[in-house]
Amino acid sequence: MTEDFFLFLVVLLGLSIILPFMSFCFGKRNKRRFKKSLLINIISFFGILIFSSIIIFNQGILAAPETQNIDSFTRGMGFLAAALVTGLSTIGAGIATGSAASSALGAISENESIMGKALIFVSLAEGIAIYGLLISFTILGRI
C-alpha cells in the first residue's frame, strides 16, 4: 500500500506543477493568467503536501530498538555520504570564493571604502564549506 500511495503522491505533485504551467502556455499569455496559474500551483502543491503529511504521520509511534545494529553496507554508505558532502561543498565554496574574491579585488581597486562589504561576500561564499562540514559531522554522528 505504501508504494502505491507514494506513486500516487508523486503523480499528484507532478500534475500540480505541470497542469498550471500548461494552462499558462496554451492561450494568451498575460500577467493575470500568470498570477492565476501561480496561485493554482501554490494551492495545489501545499494542499497535496498537507494531505500527504496527515496520511503519512497518522501511523502510530514505534519505539526504537535498544541496540543499534548497523550493517557494514549502511556504515559504508554513511561514510560515502559524509565524504561527498564535504568534498562537494568545498568544491562549491572554492568556485564561489574564487568568483567573489576576484570581483571584490576589482571593486576595492576602484573604491577602497567598500572593502568591508566585499569581505562579507567572500566570507559568505566560504560559509558553504562550513555548512557541508557540519552536515558531514551530523552524518558521522549517526553511524
C-alpha positions in Angstrom: 0.0 0.0 0.0 2.8 2.5 0.8 4.4 2.1 -2.6 1.2 2.7 -4.4 0.5 5.7 -2.1 3.9 7.2 -2.8 3.5 6.7 -6.5 0.1 8.4 -6.3 1.6 11.3 -4.4 4.4 11.7 -7.0 1.9 11.7 -9.8 -0.2 14.3 -7.9 2.7 16.6 -7.3 3.8 16.3 -10.9 0.4 17.2 -12.1 0.3 20.2 -9.6 3.4 21.5 -11.3 2.6 20.6 -15.0 -1.1 21.5 -15.3 -0.8 25.2 -14.2 2.3 25.5 -16.5 0.5 24.0 -19.4 -2.6 26.2 -18.8 -0.4 29.2 -18.8 1.4 28.3 -22.0 -1.7 27.5 -24.1 -3.6 30.7 -24.6 -2.9 34.4 -24.4 0.0 35.0 -22.0 -0.6 37.9 -19.7 0.1 38.9 -16.2 -3.4 37.9 -14.9 -3.1 34.5 -16.4 0.4 34.1 -14.9 -0.9 35.0 -11.4 -3.8 32.6 -11.7 -1.5 29.8 -12.8 0.9 30.5 -10.0 -1.9 30.6 -7.4 -3.3 27.3 -8.6 0.2 25.8 -8.5 0.8 27.0 -4.9 -2.6 26.0 -3.6 -2.5 22.5 -5.2 1.1 21.9 -4.1 0.6 22.8 -0.5 -2.8 21.1 -0.4 -1.2 17.8 -1.5 1.7 18.4 0.9 -0.7 18.8 3.9 -2.8 15.9 2.8 0.2 13.6 2.4 1.6 14.7 5.7 -1.6 13.9 7.5 -1.8 10.4 5.9 1.9 9.6 6.4 2.2 10.8 10.0 -1.1 9.2 11.1 0.6 6.0 11.9 1.4 5.0 15.5 4.8 5.8 17.0 7.2 2.9 17.2 9.8 2.6 19.9 13.4 2.4 18.9 15.3 -0.8 19.5 17.6 -0.9 22.4 20.7 -1.9 20.5 21.5 -0.2 17.2 22.8 -2.9 14.9 24.0 -1.3 11.7 25.4 -3.5 8.9 28.6 -2.7 7.1 26.8 -1.6 3.9 24.9 1.1 5.8 28.1 2.3 7.5 29.9 2.4 4.2 27.1 4.5 2.6 27.2 6.8 5.6 31.0 7.3 5.2 30.5 7.8 1.5 27.7 10.4 2.1 29.9 12.3 4.6 32.8 12.3 2.1 30.6 13.5 -0.7 29.0 16.3 1.4 32.4 17.6 2.5 34.0 17.3 -0.9 31.2 18.8 -3.0 30.6 21.6 -0.5 34.3 22.6 -0.5 34.4 22.5 -4.3 31.4 24.7 -4.5 32.9 27.1 -1.9 36.1 27.2 -3.8 34.3 28.2 -7.0 32.1 30.8 -5.2 35.1 32.2 -3.3 37.2 32.5 -6.5 34.4 34.5 -8.2 33.6 36.6 -5.2 37.3 37.3 -4.3 38.2 38.4 -7.8 35.2 40.7 -8.1 36.0 42.1 -4.6 39.6 42.8 -5.6 38.4 44.6 -8.7 35.8 46.6 -6.7 38.3 47.5 -4.0 40.8 48.7 -6.5 38.2 51.2 -7.8 36.8 52.3 -4.4 38.6 51.5 -1.2 35.7 52.3 1.0 33.7 49.2 0.1 36.3 46.8 1.5 34.1 45.7 4.4 31.2 44.8 2.1 33.4 42.9 -0.3 34.9 40.8 2.5 31.4 39.9 3.7 30.6 38.5 0.3 33.8 36.5 0.3 33.1 35.1 3.7 29.6 34.2 2.8 30.9 32.1 0.0 33.3 30.4 2.4 30.4 29.6 4.7 29.2 26.9 2.2 32.2 24.7 3.1 31.5 25.1 6.8 27.9 24.1 6.3 29.0 21.0 4.4 31.4 20.1 7.2 28.6 20.4 9.8 26.4 18.1 7.8 29.1 15.6 7.4 29.7 15.6 11.2 25.9 15.1 11.7 26.1 12.1 9.3 29.1 10.6 11.0 27.4 11.1 14.4 24.6 8.8 13.3 26.8 6.0 12.2 
